[in-house]
Amino acid sequence: MKVIWSDDADSTFADVIESIEKRFSRKVAIEFMESTFNVIEVIESYPKLYTKVNVKGIKGVHQAVIHPKTSMFYSVGKTHIEILFFWFNRAHLETE
């Protein structure tokens, strides 16, 4: 199944990469990118593999944990998979 990226996914992915580079290194950022694209390859074959979660206002969203601190949220349509956004799990937990 074809994977498309929303504008929010592009933006939040860039934010995650920038944050990783600042806090750690370019090498760690590249490793995160590779992990992300490996997860996307799995999702292409098994779109409903990851847990379905409730996201306010959006039905049928799945959460793929790329790293314990970062998740990717996506939806599965009839013809494509849409990556919706990336989220810093730790930042979310700290604000609750």
PDB file of N, CA, C and O in Angstrom:
ATOM      1  N   MET A   1       0.842  -1.165   0.000  1.00  0.00           N
ATOM      2  CA  MET A   1       0.000   0.000   0.000  1.00  0.00           C
ATOM      3  C   MET A   1       0.897   1.241   0.000  1.00  0.00           C
ATOM      4  O   MET A   1       1.920   1.274   0.684  1.00  0.00           O
ATOM      5  N   LYS A   2       0.514   2.240  -0.757  1.00  0.00           N
ATOM      6  CA  LYS A   2       1.295   3.470  -0.878  1.00  0.00           C
ATOM      7  C   LYS A   2       1.238   4.284   0.419  1.00  0.00           C
ATOM      8  O   LYS A   2       0.195   4.369   1.067  1.00  0.00           O
ATOM      9  N   VAL A   3       2.373   4.877   0.784  1.00  0.00           N
ATOM     10  CA  VAL A   3       2.466   5.724   1.971  1.00  0.00           C
ATOM     11  C   VAL A   3       2.627   7.178   1.523  1.00  0.00           C
ATOM     12  O   VAL A   3       3.465   7.495   0.680  1.00  0.00           O
ATOM     13  N   ILE A   4       1.802   8.053   2.110  1.00  0.00           N
ATOM     14  CA  ILE A   4       1.944   9.482   1.855  1.00  0.00           C
ATOM     15  C   ILE A   4       2.180  10.188   3.194  1.00  0.00           C
ATOM     16  O   ILE A   4       1.792   9.692   4.251  1.00  0.00           O
ATOM     17  N   TRP A   5       2.811  11.332   3.125  1.00  0.00           N
ATOM     18  CA  TRP A   5       3.108  12.129   4.320  1.00  0.00           C
ATOM     19  C   TRP A   5       2.253  13.388   4.297  1.00  0.00           C
ATOM     20  O   TRP A   5       2.170  14.068   3.274  1.00  0.00           O
ATOM     21  N   SER A   6       1.626  13.697   5.412  1.00  0.00           N
ATOM     22  CA  SER A   6       0.905  14.962   5.537  1.00  0.00           C
ATOM     23  C   SER A   6       1.926  16.083   5.739  1.00  0.00           C
ATOM     24  O   SER A   6       3.097  15.829   6.022  1.00  0.00           O
ATOM     25  N   ASP A   7       1.464  17.319   5.590  1.00  0.00           N
ATOM     26  CA  ASP A   7       2.344  18.459   5.858  1.00  0.00           C
ATOM     27  C   ASP A   7       2.804  18.445   7.314  1.00  0.00           C
ATOM     28  O   ASP A   7       3.960  18.753   7.604  1.00  0.00           O
ATOM     29  N   ASP A   8       1.895  18.086   8.235  1.00  0.00           N
ATOM     30  CA  ASP A   8       2.261  17.998   9.649  1.00  0.00           C
ATOM     31  C   ASP A   8       3.335  16.933   9.877  1.00  0.00           C
ATOM     32  O   ASP A   8       4.242  17.125  10.688  1.00  0.00           O
ATOM     33  N   ALA A   9       3.232  15.823   9.168  1.00  0.00           N
ATOM     34  CA  ALA A   9       4.237  14.766   9.310  1.00  0.00           C
ATOM     35  C   ALA A   9       5.603  15.278   8.854  1.00  0.00           C
ATOM     36  O   ALA A   9       6.607  15.051   9.529  1.00  0.00           O
ATOM     37  N   ASP A  10       5.645  15.966   7.716  1.00  0.00           N
ATOM     38  CA  ASP A  10       6.914  16.532   7.232  1.00  0.00           C
ATOM     39  C   ASP A  10       7.514  17.479   8.266  1.00  0.00           C
ATOM     40  O   ASP A  10       8.701  17.411   8.584  1.00  0.00           O
ATOM     41  N   SER A  11       6.668  18.358   8.778  1.00  0.00           N
ATOM     42  CA  SER A  11       7.119  19.369   9.731  1.00  0.00           C
ATOM     43  C   SER A  11       7.585  18.770  11.051  1.00  0.00           C
ATOM     44  O   SER A  11       8.656  19.116  11.552  1.00  0.00           O
ATOM     45  N   THR A  12       6.782  17.873  11.614  1.00  0.00           N
ATOM     46  CA  THR A  12       7.141  17.301  12.912  1.00  0.00           C
ATOM     47  C   THR A  12       8.334  16.354  12.795  1.00  0.00           C
ATOM     48  O   THR A  12       9.131  16.248  13.727  1.00  0.00           O
ATOM     49  N   PHE A  13       8.466  15.663  11.655  1.00  0.00           N
ATOM     50  CA  PHE A  13       9.640  14.810  11.440  1.00  0.00           C
ATOM     51  C   PHE A  13      10.904  15.672  11.395  1.00  0.00           C
ATOM     52  O   PHE A  13      11.920  15.323  11.995  1.00  0.00           O
ATOM     53  N   ALA A  14      10.838  16.783  10.692  1.00  0.00           N
ATOM     54  CA  ALA A  14      11.983  17.694  10.626  1.00  0.00           C
ATOM     55  C   ALA A  14      12.334  18.221  12.018  1.00  0.00           C
ATOM     56  O   ALA A  14      13.511  18.347  12.357  1.00  0.00           O
ATOM     57  N   ASP A  15      11.318  18.527  12.820  1.00  0.00           N
ATOM     58  CA  ASP A  15      11.555  18.996  14.194  1.00  0.00           C
ATOM     59  C   ASP A  15      12.259  17.930  15.031  1.00  0.00           C
ATOM     60  O   ASP A  15      13.176  18.232  15.794  1.00  0.00           O
ATOM     61  N   VAL A  16      11.820  16.686  14.879  1.00  0.00           N
ATOM     62  CA  VAL A  16      12.428  15.582  15.637  1.00  0.00           C
ATOM     63  C   VAL A  16      13.891  15.420  15.229  1.00  0.00           C
ATOM     64  O   VAL A  16      14.766  15.293  16.086  1.00  0.00           O
ATOM     65  N   ILE A  17      14.155  15.424  13.933  1.00  0.00           N
ATOM     66  CA  ILE A  17      15.528  15.259  13.442  1.00  0.00           C
ATOM     67  C   ILE A  17      16.409  16.402  13.949  1.00  0.00           C
ATOM     68  O   ILE A  17      17.529  16.173  14.406  1.00  0.00           O
ATOM     69  N   GLU A  18      15.909  17.609  13.869  1.00  0.00           N
ATOM     70  CA  GLU A  18      16.667  18.772  14.343  1.00  0.00           C
ATOM     71  C   GLU A  18      16.972  18.659  15.844  1.00  0.00           C
ATOM     72  O   GLU A  18      18.085  18.955  16.280  1.00  0.00           O
ATOM     73  N   SER A  19      15.998  18.239  16.608  1.00  0.00           N
ATOM     74  CA  SER A  19      16.179  18.081  18.053  1.00  0.00           C
ATOM     75  C   SER A  19      17.223  17.008  18.369  1.00  0.00           C
ATOM     76  O   SER A  19      18.072  17.196  19.241  1.00  0.00           O
ATOM     77  N   ILE A  20      17.153  15.893  17.659  1.00  0.00           N
ATOM     78  CA  ILE A  20      18.122  14.808  17.884  1.00  0.00           C
ATOM     79  C   ILE A  20      19.537  15.281  17.550  1.00  0.00           C
ATOM     80  O   ILE A  20      20.482  15.007  18.289  1.00  0.00           O
ATOM     81  N   GLU A  21      19.670  15.993  16.431  1.00  0.00           N
ATOM     82  CA  GLU A  21      20.998  16.492  16.050  1.00  0.00           C
ATOM     83  C   GLU A  21      21.558  17.448  17.100  1.00  0.00           C
ATOM     84  O   GLU A  21      22.745  17.388  17.421  1.00  0.00           O
ATOM     85  N   LYS A  22      20.718  18.324  17.635  1.00  0.00           N
ATOM     86  CA  LYS A  22      21.176  19.292  18.643  1.00  0.00           C
ATOM     87  C   LYS A  22      21.545  18.603  19.950  1.00  0.00           C
ATOM     88  O   LYS A  22      22.559  18.935  20.565  1.00  0.00           O
ATOM     89  N   ARG A  23      20.727  17.646  20.374  1.00  0.00           N
ATOM     90  CA  ARG A  23      20.945  17.008  21.677  1.00  0.00           C
ATOM     91  C   ARG A  23      21.992  15.903  21.628  1.00  0.00           C
ATOM     92  O   ARG A  23      22.683  15.649  22.614  1.00  0.00           O
ATOM     93  N   PHE A  24      22.105  15.245  20.472  1.00  0.00           N
ATOM     94  CA  PHE A  24      23.002  14.097  20.391  1.00  0.00           C
ATOM     95  C   PHE A  24      24.024  14.306  19.278  1.00  0.00           C
ATOM     96  O   PHE A  24      25.084  14.887  19.510  1.00  0.00           O
ATOM     97  N   SER A  25      23.713  13.835  18.070  1.00  0.00           N
ATOM     98  CA  SER A  25      24.643  14.003  16.955  1.00  0.00           C
ATOM     99  C   SER A  25      23.932  13.708  15.647  1.00  0.00           C
ATOM    100  O   SER A  25      22.816  13.188  15.626  1.00  0.00           O
ATOM    101  N   ARG A  26      24.596  14.048  14.569  1.00  0.00           N
ATOM    102  CA  ARG A  26      24.071  13.753  13.225  1.00  0.00           C
ATOM    103  C   ARG A  26      23.925  12.232  13.056  1.00  0.00           C
ATOM    104  O   ARG A  26      22.953  11.759  12.468  1.00  0.00           O
ATOM    105  N   LYS A  27      24.889  11.484  13.572  1.00  0.00           N
ATOM    106  CA  LYS A  27      24.859  10.025  13.459  1.00  0.00           C
ATOM    107  C   LYS A  27      23.600   9.452  14.118  1.00  0.00           C
ATOM    108  O   LYS A  27      22.948   8.576  13.548  1.00  0.00           O
ATOM    109  N   VAL A  28      23.260   9.933  15.294  1.00  0.00           N
ATOM    110  CA  VAL A  28      22.065   9.449  15.998  1.00  0.00           C
ATOM    111  C   VAL A  28      20.817   9.845  15.216  1.00  0.00           C
ATOM    112  O   VAL A  28      19.862   9.071  15.147  1.00  0.00           O
ATOM    113  N   ALA A  29      20.813  11.034  14.628  1.00  0.00           N
ATOM    114  CA  ALA A  29      19.670  11.466  13.810  1.00  0.00           C
ATOM    115  C   ALA A  29      19.488  10.552  12.600  1.00  0.00           C
ATOM    116  O   ALA A  29      18.366  10.188  12.250  1.00  0.00           O
ATOM    117  N   ILE A  30      20.586  10.191  11.975  1.00  0.00           N
ATOM    118  CA  ILE A  30      20.520   9.288  10.814  1.00  0.00           C
ATOM    119  C   ILE A  30      19.995   7.917  11.243  1.00  0.00           C
ATOM    120  O   ILE A  30      19.194   7.309  10.533  1.00  0.00           O
ATOM    121  N   GLU A  31      20.439   7.437  12.391  1.00  0.00           N
ATOM    122  CA  GLU A  31      19.929   6.157  12.902  1.00  0.00           C
ATOM    123  C   GLU A  31      18.418   6.228  13.149  1.00  0.00           C
ATOM    124  O   GLU A  31      17.696   5.271  12.867  1.00  0.00           O
ATOM    125  N   PHE A  32      17.946   7.352  13.670  1.00  0.00           N
ATOM    126  CA  PHE A  32      16.507   7.529  13.878  1.00  0.00           C
ATOM    127  C   PHE A  32      15.769   7.530  12.540  1.00  0.00           C
ATOM    128  O   PHE A  32      14.718   6.903  12.411  1.00  0.00           O
ATOM    129  N   MET A  33      16.311   8.223  11.555  1.00  0.00           N
ATOM    130  CA  MET A  33      15.679   8.239  10.227  1.00  0.00           C
ATOM    131  C   MET A  33      15.593   6.829   9.654  1.00  0.00           C
ATOM    132  O   MET A  33      14.561   6.439   9.107  1.00  0.00           O
ATOM    133  N   GLU A  34      16.680   6.062   9.780  1.00  0.00           N
ATOM    134  CA  GLU A  34      16.678   4.684   9.282  1.00  0.00           C
ATOM    135  C   GLU A  34      15.622   3.847  10.002  1.00  0.00           C
ATOM    136  O   GLU A  34      14.908   3.066   9.374  1.00  0.00           O
ATOM    137  N   SER A  35      15.528   4.011  11.305  1.00  0.00           N
ATOM    138  CA  SER A  35      14.504   3.281  12.074  1.00  0.00           C
ATOM    139  C   SER A  35      13.105   3.655  11.595  1.00  0.00           C
ATOM    140  O   SER A  35      12.240   2.794  11.441  1.00  0.00           O
ATOM    141  N   THR A  36      12.894   4.948  11.363  1.00  0.00           N
ATOM    142  CA  THR A  36      11.589   5.421  10.893  1.00  0.00           C
ATOM    143  C   THR A  36      11.234   4.780   9.559  1.00  0.00           C
ATOM    144  O   THR A  36      10.124   4.278   9.385  1.00  0.00           O
ATOM    145  N   PHE A  37      12.166   4.795   8.622  1.00  0.00           N
ATOM    146  CA  PHE A  37      11.869   4.236   7.301  1.00  0.00           C
ATOM    147  C   PHE A  37      11.727   2.711   7.346  1.00  0.00           C
ATOM    148  O   PHE A  37      11.001   2.142   6.531  1.00  0.00           O
ATOM    149  N   ASN A  38      12.397   2.051   8.270  1.00  0.00           N
ATOM    150  CA  ASN A  38      12.182   0.610   8.456  1.00  0.00           C
ATOM    151  C   ASN A  38      10.770   0.333   8.955  1.00  0.00           C
ATOM    152  O   ASN A  38      10.120  -0.605   8.494  1.00  0.00           O
ATOM    153  N   VAL A  39      10.296   1.142   9.890  1.00  0.00           N
ATOM    154  CA  VAL A  39       8.927   0.985  10.397  1.00  0.00           C
ATOM    155  C   VAL A  39       7.927   1.236   9.271  1.00  0.00           C
ATOM    156  O   VAL A  39       6.938   0.514   9.146  1.00  0.00           O
ATOM    157  N   ILE A  40       8.178   2.244   8.462  1.00  0.00           N
ATOM    158  CA  ILE A  40       7.275   2.540   7.336  1.00  0.00           C
ATOM    159  C   ILE A  40       7.211   1.365   6.365  1.00  0.00           C
ATOM    160  O   ILE A  40       6.139   1.042   5.853  1.00  0.00           O
ATOM    161  N   GLU A  41       8.346   0.728   6.110  1.00  0.00           N
ATOM    162  CA  GLU A  41       8.352  -0.455   5.231  1.00  0.00           C
ATOM    163  C   GLU A  41       7.481  -1.568   5.804  1.00  0.00           C
ATOM    164  O   GLU A  41       6.758  -2.234   5.064  1.00  0.00           O
ATOM    165  N   VAL A  42       7.545  -1.769   7.100  1.00  0.00           N
ATOM    166  CA  VAL A  42       6.710  -2.790   7.745  1.00  0.00           C
ATOM    167  C   VAL A  42       5.236  -2.411   7.612  1.00  0.00           C
ATOM    168  O   VAL A  42       4.396  -3.260   7.313  1.00  0.00           O
ATOM    169  N   ILE A  43       4.932  -1.154   7.832  1.00  0.00           N
ATOM    170  CA  ILE A  43       3.544  -0.684   7.752  1.00  0.00           C
ATOM    171  C   ILE A  43       2.984  -0.859   6.341  1.00  0.00           C
ATOM    172  O   ILE A  43       1.799  -1.149   6.175  1.00  0.00           O
ATOM    173  N   GLU A  44       3.829  -0.686   5.329  1.00  0.00           N
ATOM    174  CA  GLU A  44       3.371  -0.887   3.949  1.00  0.00           C
ATOM    175  C   GLU A  44       2.833  -2.302   3.754  1.00  0.00           C
ATOM    176  O   GLU A  44       1.862  -2.499   3.024  1.00  0.00           O
ATOM    177  N   SER A  45       3.449  -3.279   4.393  1.00  0.00           N
ATOM    178  CA  SER A  45       3.012  -4.674   4.261  1.00  0.00           C
ATOM    179  C   SER A  45       1.935  -5.052   5.272  1.00  0.00           C
ATOM    180  O   SER A  45       1.053  -5.858   4.977  1.00  0.00           O
ATOM    181  N   TYR A  46       2.013  -4.470   6.457  1.00  0.00           N
ATOM    182  CA  TYR A  46       1.074  -4.791   7.547  1.00  0.00           C
ATOM    183  C   TYR A  46       0.525  -3.497   8.151  1.00  0.00           C
ATOM    184  O   TYR A  46       0.924  -3.108   9.249  1.00  0.00           O
ATOM    185  N   PRO A  47      -0.387  -2.830   7.439  1.00  0.00           N
ATOM    186  CA  PRO A  47      -0.849  -1.504   7.848  1.00  0.00           C
ATOM    187  C   PRO A  47      -1.476  -1.435   9.242  1.00  0.00           C
ATOM    188  O   PRO A  47      -1.391  -0.402   9.905  1.00  0.00           O
ATOM    189  N   LYS A  48      -2.089  -2.501   9.681  1.00  0.00           N
ATOM    190  CA  LYS A  48      -2.792  -2.457  10.964  1.00  0.00           C
ATOM    191  C   LYS A  48      -2.002  -3.125  12.095  1.00  0.00           C
ATOM    192  O   LYS A  48      -2.566  -3.480  13.131  1.00  0.00           O
ATOM    193  N   LEU A  49      -0.707  -3.288  11.887  1.00  0.00           N
ATOM    194  CA  LEU A  49       0.151  -3.952  12.861  1.00  0.00           C
ATOM    195  C   LEU A  49       0.209  -3.202  14.192  1.00  0.00           C
ATOM    196  O   LEU A  49       0.153  -3.814  15.258  1.00  0.00           O
ATOM    197  N   TYR A  50       0.319  -1.893  14.124  1.00  0.00           N
ATOM    198  CA  TYR A  50       0.504  -1.104  15.342  1.00  0.00           C
ATOM    199  C   TYR A  50      -0.831  -0.762  16.001  1.00  0.00           C
ATOM    200  O   TYR A  50      -1.883  -0.783  15.362  1.00  0.00           O
ATOM    201  N   THR A  51      -0.761  -0.451  17.272  1.00  0.00           N
ATOM    202  CA  THR A  51      -1.930  -0.204  18.109  1.00  0.00           C
ATOM    203  C   THR A  51      -2.767   0.969  17.599  1.00  0.00           C
ATOM    204  O   THR A  51      -2.242   2.015  17.216  1.00  0.00           O
ATOM    205  N   LYS A  52      -4.071   0.763  17.608  1.00  0.00           N
ATOM    206  CA  LYS A  52      -5.005   1.836  17.297  1.00  0.00           C
ATOM    207  C   LYS A  52      -5.174   2.681  18.550  1.00  0.00           C
ATOM    208  O   LYS A  52      -5.314   2.148  19.651  1.00  0.00           O
ATOM    209  N   VAL A  53      -5.160   3.991  18.383  1.00  0.00           N
ATOM    210  CA  VAL A  53      -5.288   4.909  19.517  1.00  0.00           C
ATOM    211  C   VAL A  53      -6.344   5.964  19.215  1.00  0.00           C
ATOM    212  O   VAL A  53      -6.713   6.184  18.062  1.00  0.00           O
ATOM    213  N   ASN A  54      -6.816   6.604  20.261  1.00  0.00           N
ATOM    214  CA  ASN A  54      -7.776   7.698  20.105  1.00  0.00           C
ATOM    215  C   ASN A  54      -7.025   9.020  20.022  1.00  0.00           C
ATOM    216  O   ASN A  54      -6.308   9.404  20.946  1.00  0.00           O
ATOM    217  N   VAL A  55      -7.201   9.696  18.918  1.00  0.00           N
ATOM    218  CA  VAL A  55      -6.654  11.031  18.750  1.00  0.00           C
ATOM    219  C   VAL A  55      -7.840  11.939  18.496  1.00  0.00           C
ATOM    220  O   VAL A  55      -8.623  11.708  17.575  1.00  0.00           O
ATOM    221  N   LYS A  56      -7.971  12.955  19.301  1.00  0.00           N
ATOM    222  CA  LYS A  56      -9.135  13.840  19.241  1.00  0.00           C
ATOM    223  C   LYS A  56      -9.428  14.290  17.811  1.00  0.00           C
ATOM    224  O   LYS A  56      -8.587  14.899  17.149  1.00  0.00           O
ATOM    225  N   GLY A  57     -10.623  13.978  17.358  1.00  0.00           N
ATOM    226  CA  GLY A  57     -11.074  14.420  16.047  1.00  0.00           C
ATOM    227  C   GLY A  57     -10.659  13.560  14.869  1.00  0.00           C
ATOM    228  O   GLY A  57     -11.061  13.836  13.739  1.00  0.00           O
ATOM    229  N   ILE A  58      -9.866  12.529  15.101  1.00  0.00           N
ATOM    230  CA  ILE A  58      -9.408  11.678  13.996  1.00  0.00           C
ATOM    231  C   ILE A  58      -9.679  10.221  14.364  1.00  0.00           C
ATOM    232  O   ILE A  58      -9.249   9.746  15.415  1.00  0.00           O
ATOM    233  N   LYS A  59     -10.393   9.521  13.492  1.00  0.00           N
ATOM    234  CA  LYS A  59     -10.685   8.106  13.734  1.00  0.00           C
ATOM    235  C   LYS A  59      -9.665   7.226  13.012  1.00  0.00           C
ATOM    236  O   LYS A  59      -9.082   7.619  12.001  1.00  0.00           O
ATOM    237  N   GLY A  60      -9.468   6.034  13.556  1.00  0.00           N
ATOM    238  CA  GLY A  60      -8.631   5.035  12.895  1.00  0.00           C
ATOM    239  C   GLY A  60      -7.158   5.362  12.862  1.00  0.00           C
ATOM    240  O   GLY A  60      -6.479   5.061  11.881  1.00  0.00           O
ATOM    241  N   VAL A  61      -6.651   5.973  13.915  1.00  0.00           N
ATOM    242  CA  VAL A  61      -5.240   6.345  13.969  1.00  0.00           C
ATOM    243  C   VAL A  61      -4.452   5.237  14.670  1.00  0.00           C
ATOM    244  O   VAL A  61      -4.895   4.678  15.674  1.00  0.00           O
ATOM    245  N   HIS A  62      -3.288   4.938  14.124  1.00  0.00           N
ATOM    246  CA  HIS A  62      -2.390   3.947  14.712  1.00  0.00           C
ATOM    247  C   HIS A  62      -1.135   4.656  15.207  1.00  0.00           C
ATOM    248  O   HIS A  62      -0.710   5.661  14.638  1.00  0.00           O
ATOM    249  N   GLN A  63      -0.548   4.118  16.277  1.00  0.00           N
ATOM    250  CA  GLN A  63       0.666   4.684  16.853  1.00  0.00           C
ATOM    251  C   GLN A  63       1.798   3.674  16.739  1.00  0.00           C
ATOM    252  O   GLN A  63       1.721   2.572  17.284  1.00  0.00           O
ATOM    253  N   ALA A  64       2.845   4.062  16.028  1.00  0.00           N
ATOM    254  CA  ALA A  64       4.045   3.244  15.922  1.00  0.00           C
ATOM    255  C   ALA A  64       5.139   3.919  16.741  1.00  0.00           C
ATOM    256  O   ALA A  64       5.530   5.050  16.451  1.00  0.00           O
ATOM    257  N   VAL A  65       5.628   3.229  17.756  1.00  0.00           N
ATOM    258  CA  VAL A  65       6.706   3.781  18.572  1.00  0.00           C
ATOM    259  C   VAL A  65       8.018   3.527  17.827  1.00  0.00           C
ATOM    260  O   VAL A  65       8.436   2.384  17.647  1.00  0.00           O
ATOM    261  N   ILE A  66       8.652   4.614  17.401  1.00  0.00           N
ATOM    262  CA  ILE A  66       9.908   4.512  16.660  1.00  0.00           C
ATOM    263  C   ILE A  66      11.061   4.342  17.649  1.00  0.00           C
ATOM    264  O   ILE A  66      12.004   3.588  17.412  1.00  0.00           O
ATOM    265  N   HIS A  67      10.958   5.047  18.736  1.00  0.00           N
ATOM    266  CA  HIS A  67      11.945   5.049  19.816  1.00  0.00           C
ATOM    267  C   HIS A  67      11.141   5.307  21.082  1.00  0.00           C
ATOM    268  O   HIS A  67      10.086   5.935  20.998  1.00  0.00           O
ATOM    269  N   PRO A  68      11.582   4.859  22.237  1.00  0.00           N
ATOM    270  CA  PRO A  68      10.778   5.082  23.447  1.00  0.00           C
ATOM    271  C   PRO A  68      10.344   6.538  23.650  1.00  0.00           C
ATOM    272  O   PRO A  68       9.354   6.804  24.331  1.00  0.00           O
ATOM    273  N   LYS A  69      11.077   7.465  23.067  1.00  0.00           N
ATOM    274  CA  LYS A  69      10.728   8.879  23.237  1.00  0.00           C
ATOM    275  C   LYS A  69       9.966   9.481  22.064  1.00  0.00           C
ATOM    276  O   LYS A  69       9.526  10.628  22.148  1.00  0.00           O
ATOM    277  N   THR A  70       9.798   8.739  20.973  1.00  0.00           N
ATOM    278  CA  THR A  70       9.165   9.303  19.782  1.00  0.00           C
ATOM    279  C   THR A  70       8.243   8.297  19.102  1.00  0.00           C
ATOM    280  O   THR A  70       8.604   7.139  18.888  1.00  0.00           O
ATOM    281  N   SER A  71       7.042   8.770  18.766  1.00  0.00           N
ATOM    282  CA  SER A  71       6.068   7.933  18.056  1.00  0.00           C
ATOM    283  C   SER A  71       5.674   8.583  16.740  1.00  0.00           C
ATOM    284  O   SER A  71       5.776   9.796  16.558  1.00  0.00           O
ATOM    285  N   MET A  72       5.223   7.733  15.835  1.00  0.00           N
ATOM    286  CA  MET A  72       4.678   8.180  14.560  1.00  0.00           C
ATOM    287  C   MET A  72       3.203   7.777  14.541  1.00  0.00           C
ATOM    288  O   MET A  72       2.861   6.640  14.867  1.00  0.00           O
ATOM    289  N   PHE A  73       2.349   8.698  14.164  1.00  0.00           N
ATOM    290  CA  PHE A  73       0.920   8.425  14.083  1.00  0.00           C
ATOM    291  C   PHE A  73       0.515   8.406  12.622  1.00  0.00           C
ATOM    292  O   PHE A  73       0.928   9.261  11.839  1.00  0.00           O
ATOM    293  N   TYR A  74      -0.302   7.416  12.261  1.00  0.00           N
ATOM    294  CA  TYR A  74      -0.711   7.267  10.862  1.00  0.00           C
ATOM    295  C   TYR A  74      -2.120   6.713  10.780  1.00  0.00           C
ATOM    296  O   TYR A  74      -2.632   6.125  11.733  1.00  0.00           O
ATOM    297  N   SER A  75      -2.741   6.915   9.614  1.00  0.00           N
ATOM    298  CA  SER A  75      -4.071   6.365   9.374  1.00  0.00           C
ATOM    299  C   SER A  75      -4.016   5.480   8.129  1.00  0.00           C
ATOM    300  O   SER A  75      -3.187   5.666   7.239  1.00  0.00           O
ATOM    301  N   VAL A  76      -4.926   4.518   8.102  1.00  0.00           N
ATOM    302  CA  VAL A  76      -4.980   3.565   6.994  1.00  0.00           C
ATOM    303  C   VAL A  76      -6.264   3.806   6.215  1.00  0.00           C
ATOM    304  O   VAL A  76      -7.363   3.674   6.753  1.00  0.00           O
ATOM    305  N   GLY A  77      -6.118   4.158   4.956  1.00  0.00           N
ATOM    306  CA  GLY A  77      -7.266   4.345   4.083  1.00  0.00           C
ATOM    307  C   GLY A  77      -7.433   3.145   3.170  1.00  0.00           C
ATOM    308  O   GLY A  77      -6.738   2.140   3.320  1.00  0.00           O
ATOM    309  N   LYS A  78      -8.350   3.251   2.232  1.00  0.00           N
ATOM    310  CA  LYS A  78      -8.576   2.149   1.297  1.00  0.00           C
ATOM    311  C   LYS A  78      -7.461   2.028   0.269  1.00  0.00           C
ATOM    312  O   LYS A  78      -7.144   0.929  -0.187  1.00  0.00           O
ATOM    313  N   THR A  79      -6.869   3.160  -0.095  1.00  0.00           N
ATOM    314  CA  THR A  79      -5.861   3.147  -1.154  1.00  0.00           C
ATOM    315  C   THR A  79      -4.464   3.544  -0.700  1.00  0.00           C
ATOM    316  O   THR A  79      -3.494   3.361  -1.435  1.00  0.00           O
ATOM    317  N   HIS A  80      -4.359   4.089   0.515  1.00  0.00           N
ATOM    318  CA  HIS A  80      -3.047   4.551   0.972  1.00  0.00           C
ATOM    319  C   HIS A  80      -2.988   4.614   2.497  1.00  0.00           C
ATOM    320  O   HIS A  80      -4.000   4.530   3.193  1.00  0.00           O
ATOM    321  N   ILE A  81      -1.780   4.764   2.972  1.00  0.00           N
ATOM    322  CA  ILE A  81      -1.500   4.987   4.392  1.00  0.00           C
ATOM    323  C   ILE A  81      -0.992   6.420   4.485  1.00  0.00           C
ATOM    324  O   ILE A  81      -0.117   6.827   3.721  1.00  0.00           O
ATOM    325  N   GLU A  82      -1.544   7.181   5.423  1.00  0.00           N
ATOM    326  CA  GLU A  82      -1.091   8.561   5.583  1.00  0.00           C
ATOM    327  C   GLU A  82      -0.381   8.726   6.923  1.00  0.00           C
ATOM    328  O   GLU A  82      -0.951   8.471   7.984  1.00  0.00           O
ATOM    329  N   ILE A  83       0.858   9.152   6.851  1.00  0.00           N
ATOM    330  CA  ILE A  83       1.583   9.488   8.072  1.00  0.00           C
ATOM    331  C   ILE A  83       1.091  10.864   8.479  1.00  0.00           C
ATOM    332  O   ILE A  83       1.181  11.824   7.714  1.00  0.00           O
ATOM    333  N   LEU A  84       0.565  10.947   9.708  1.00  0.00           N
ATOM    334  CA  LEU A  84      -0.079  12.172  10.168  1.00  0.00           C
ATOM    335  C   LEU A  84       0.876  13.126  10.870  1.00  0.00           C
ATOM    336  O   LEU A  84       0.923  14.313  10.546  1.00  0.00           O
ATOM    337  N   PHE A  85       1.643  12.607  11.837  1.00  0.00           N
ATOM    338  CA  PHE A  85       2.578  13.446  12.590  1.00  0.00           C
ATOM    339  C   PHE A  85       3.465  12.584  13.467  1.00  0.00           C
ATOM    340  O   PHE A  85       3.199  11.401  13.682  1.00  0.00           O
ATOM    341  N   PHE A  86       4.528  13.203  13.970  1.00  0.00           N
ATOM    342  CA  PHE A  86       5.444  12.574  14.924  1.00  0.00           C
ATOM    343  C   PHE A  86       5.266  13.284  16.257  1.00  0.00           C
ATOM    344  O   PHE A  86       4.891  14.456  16.304  1.00  0.00           O
ATOM    345  N   TRP A  87       5.540  12.561  17.342  1.00  0.00           N
ATOM    346  CA  TRP A  87       5.284  13.101  18.673  1.00  0.00           C
ATOM    347  C   TRP A  87       6.381  12.669  19.624  1.00  0.00           C
ATOM    348  O   TRP A  87       6.781  11.505  19.647  1.00  0.00           O
ATOM    349  N   PHE A  88       6.869  13.634  20.418  1.00  0.00           N
ATOM    350  CA  PHE A  88       7.817  13.311  21.479  1.00  0.00           C
ATOM    351  C   PHE A  88       7.030  12.746  22.653  1.00  0.00           C
ATOM    352  O   PHE A  88       6.334  13.496  23.337  1.00  0.00           O
ATOM    353  N   ASN A  89       7.119  11.469  22.898  1.00  0.00           N
ATOM    354  CA  ASN A  89       6.362  10.830  23.978  1.00  0.00           C
ATOM    355  C   ASN A  89       6.708  11.434  25.332  1.00  0.00           C
ATOM    356  O   ASN A  89       5.821  11.681  26.150  1.00  0.00           O
ATOM    357  N   ARG A  90       7.954  11.665  25.563  1.00  0.00           N
ATOM    358  CA  ARG A  90       8.401  12.186  26.852  1.00  0.00           C
ATOM    359  C   ARG A  90       7.833  13.579  27.101  1.00  0.00           C
ATOM    360  O   ARG A  90       7.403  13.877  28.215  1.00  0.00           O
ATOM    361  N   ALA A  91       7.826  14.424  26.094  1.00  0.00           N
ATOM    362  CA  ALA A  91       7.290  15.775  26.254  1.00  0.00           C
ATOM    363  C   ALA A  91       5.815  15.711  26.629  1.00  0.00           C
ATOM    364  O   ALA A  91       5.334  16.484  27.457  1.00  0.00           O
ATOM    365  N   HIS A  92       5.112  14.778  26.004  1.00  0.00           N
ATOM    366  CA  HIS A  92       3.683  14.614  26.307  1.00  0.00           C
ATOM    367  C   HIS A  92       3.495  14.173  27.753  1.00  0.00           C
ATOM    368  O   HIS A  92       2.625  14.690  28.454  1.00  0.00           O
ATOM    369  N   LEU A  93       4.295  13.235  28.191  1.00  0.00           N
ATOM    370  CA  LEU A  93       4.156  12.728  29.555  1.00  0.00           C
ATOM    371  C   LEU A  93       4.488  13.784  30.594  1.00  0.00           C
ATOM    372  O   LEU A  93       3.882  13.823  31.666  1.00  0.00           O
ATOM    373  N   GLU A  94       5.445  14.635  30.279  1.00  0.00           N
ATOM    374  CA  GLU A  94       5.861  15.659  31.223  1.00  0.00           C
ATOM    375  C   GLU A  94       4.792  16.749  31.403  1.00  0.00           C
ATOM    376  O   GLU A  94       4.779  17.439  32.423  1.00  0.00           O
ATOM    377  N   THR A  95       3.901  16.905  30.420  1.00  0.00           N
ATOM    378  CA  THR A  95       2.900  17.956  30.525  1.00  0.00           C
ATOM    379  C   THR A  95       1.619  17.469  31.182  1.00  0.00           C
ATOM    380  O   THR A  95       0.741  18.276  31.491  1.00  0.00           O
ATOM    381  N   GLU A  96       1.496  16.178  31.401  1.00  0.00           N
ATOM    382  CA  GLU A  96       0.281  15.637  32.014  1.00  0.00           C
ATOM    383  C   GLU A  96       0.320  15.777  33.517  1.00  0.00           C
ATOM    384  O   GLU A  96      -0.622  15.374  34.199  1.00  0.00           O
TER     385      GLU A  96
END
